[in-house]
Amino acid sequence: MPYLLDLKTRFTQYVIKDLMYLNSKYNIVLYKLLSMNYDPFEHYEYSSNRTNQQLESYRNPTLSVEELRRITDTENEYDRFTNFDNWVLKKPLKEINEHTQFDVTYEKVKQDRSIEYI
């Protein structure tokens, strides 16, 4: 019952206007992922309930490439990382930056010769 009465504070909300302009499934998946991480940051930004490290992890989440492939359902697609980077990250994030309130950049974190984290 409390979940039904308190929907605004217990679940991530999306701006429908933003979602209207996102055309590919990767745009929407990444937008949802960004919203899920940024909403707690906005909530805790001015309170003392979280440490600076926790706030930074909300504001700048780090995902393994494996996890990102699982979330975007591209585990068996885009064998080369350059293709994955172009089609699942660069183009969708460019659209997200153009049509939503987010201004997203990302960094590739290498371990040995392969990229392990975004």
C-alpha positions in Angstrom: 0.0 0.0 0.0 2.7 2.6 0.8 4.1 2.1 -2.7 0.8 3.1 -4.2 0.4 6.1 -2.0 3.9 7.4 -2.4 4.7 6.8 -6.0 6.5 10.2 -6.6 9.2 9.6 -4.0 9.7 5.9 -4.3 10.3 5.4 -8.0 12.3 7.0 -10.8 10.3 9.5 -12.9 11.0 10.2 -16.5 10.2 13.3 -18.4 7.8 12.2 -21.2 8.8 15.2 -23.3 12.4 13.9 -23.3 11.4 10.4 -24.1 9.4 11.5 -27.2 12.6 12.6 -29.0 14.6 9.5 -28.2 14.2 7.1 -31.2 16.4 4.1 -30.6 16.2 1.5 -27.9 19.7 2.4 -26.8 18.8 6.0 -26.3 15.9 5.0 -24.0 17.9 2.4 -22.1 20.7 4.9 -21.4 18.3 7.6 -20.5 16.7 5.4 -17.9 20.0 4.4 -16.6 21.2 8.0 -16.3 17.9 9.0 -14.6 18.1 6.2 -12.1 21.6 7.4 -11.1 21.0 11.1 -11.2 17.7 11.2 -9.2 19.4 10.0 -6.0 22.2 12.6 -6.6 19.6 15.4 -6.8 17.8 14.1 -3.7 21.0 13.8 -1.5 23.0 16.6 -3.0 22.1 19.1 -0.2 21.6 16.7 2.7 24.3 15.3 4.9 23.0 11.7 4.6 25.6 10.7 2.0 29.3 11.0 1.8 31.0 12.9 -1.0 32.2 9.6 -2.4 28.6 8.3 -2.5 27.4 11.5 -4.1 30.1 11.3 -6.8 29.1 7.7 -7.5 25.5 8.8 -8.2 26.7 11.7 -10.3 29.3 9.8 -12.2 28.4 6.2 -12.2 30.9 3.6 -13.4 29.8 0.6 -15.3 31.7 -2.4 -16.5 31.4 -3.0 -20.3 30.0 -6.4 -19.5 27.2 -4.9 -17.4 26.5 -2.3 -20.0 26.2 -4.9 -22.7 23.8 -6.9 -20.5 21.7 -3.8 -19.8 21.5 -2.8 -23.5 21.0 -6.4 -24.6 24.1 -6.4 -26.9 26.0 -9.3 -25.4 26.0 -11.1 -28.8 26.2 -8.0 -31.0 28.9 -5.6 -31.9 31.9 -7.9 -31.4 34.4 -5.0 -31.9 34.3 -2.4 -29.2 34.6 0.4 -31.7 31.2 -0.6 -33.2 29.7 -0.9 -29.7 31.1 2.4 -28.8 29.7 4.1 -31.9 26.2 2.6 -32.0 25.5 2.1 -28.3 27.3 5.0 -26.7 28.3 7.8 -29.0 25.2 8.2 -31.1 22.6 7.6 -28.3 24.4 9.9 -25.9 24.6 12.6 -28.6 20.8 12.5 -28.9 20.4 12.4 -25.2 22.5 15.5 -24.9 20.5 17.3 -27.6 17.0 16.4 -26.4 17.1 16.0 -22.7 18.3 17.9 -19.6 21.4 15.7 -19.3 24.8 16.7 -20.5 26.6 13.4 -20.6 30.2 12.5 -21.4 32.0 9.3 -20.7 35.5 7.9 -20.3 36.9 4.5 -21.2 38.8 2.9 -18.5 41.3 0.3 -19.6 42.7 -2.7 -17.8 45.6 -4.2 -19.7 44.8 -3.8 -23.4 41.0 -4.0 -23.2 38.4 -1.4 -22.1 36.7 -2.7 -19.0 34.7 0.2 -17.6 32.8 3.2 -18.8 
